[in-house]
Amino acid sequence: MEFLPFGPFLIPIAGMLMVVAIVSIVFWFKTREKELQAHQEMRTREMEHQRKMKELELEIEKTKSQRGSGQAA
């Protein structure tokens, strides 16, 4: 270790940096997973909303056709 004058300081610093890197990666993966879950939930809500809107449109058409046939008679 004669050619590494900072050797005694470099090893602990590298160890701490490795721990920080691991914690950062784990945190990033958890954050990404939460983000993907939020997007999935938003997509599910959007599809449910579209289904309800389609049902309402069908109900409106049904009401219009009933009114139209009732007035013609």
N, C-alpha and C positions, 0 to 999 in steps of 0.2 A: 504494500500500500504506500510505498514511498512516492510513487508518481501520482497518487491521488491525495492531495493535501486536504481536500474537502470531504473525503470519504466518510469520516465519522458523522458529519452533518448531513451528507447526501442520502444515506440509507434511511434514517428516520423521516426525512422530508419526503422521500419517494414513497415510503410506506403510508404516510398521511395522505399524500396525493392519490394513491391507489384507493384508499378508503373513500375519499371524497368522490372519486370517479365512479366507484361502485354505487354509492348512495345516489349520485346524480342520475346514473343510468336507470336504477330501480325506480326512482321518482318519476323520470321521464316516461317509462313504460306504464306506470300506474296512471299518470295523467293522460297519456294517449288512450289507454283502455277506457277511462271515464269519458273522454271526448267521443270515442266511438260509440259507447253506450248512449250518450246524449243524442248523437246523430240518429241512431237506430230508433230511439224513443220518439224523436221528432218526426221521423219518416212514418212510424206507426200511427202517430196522431194525425199526420197529414192524410194518410190513407183512410183513416176512420172519418175524418172530416169530409173527404171526397165522397165516401160512401153515403154519409148523411145528406150531403148536398144532392146526390143523385136520387135518394129516396124522396127528398122534398120536391125535386123537379117532377118526379113521377106522380107525387101526390097533387101537385099543382095541375099537371096535365089531366089527371083523373077528375079533379074538381071542375076544370074548364069544360071537359067533355060532358060531365053530368049537367052542368048549367046549360050548355049548348043544346043538349037533347031535351032538357026540360022546357026550355023556351020555345023550341020548335014544335012541341006537341000541343 
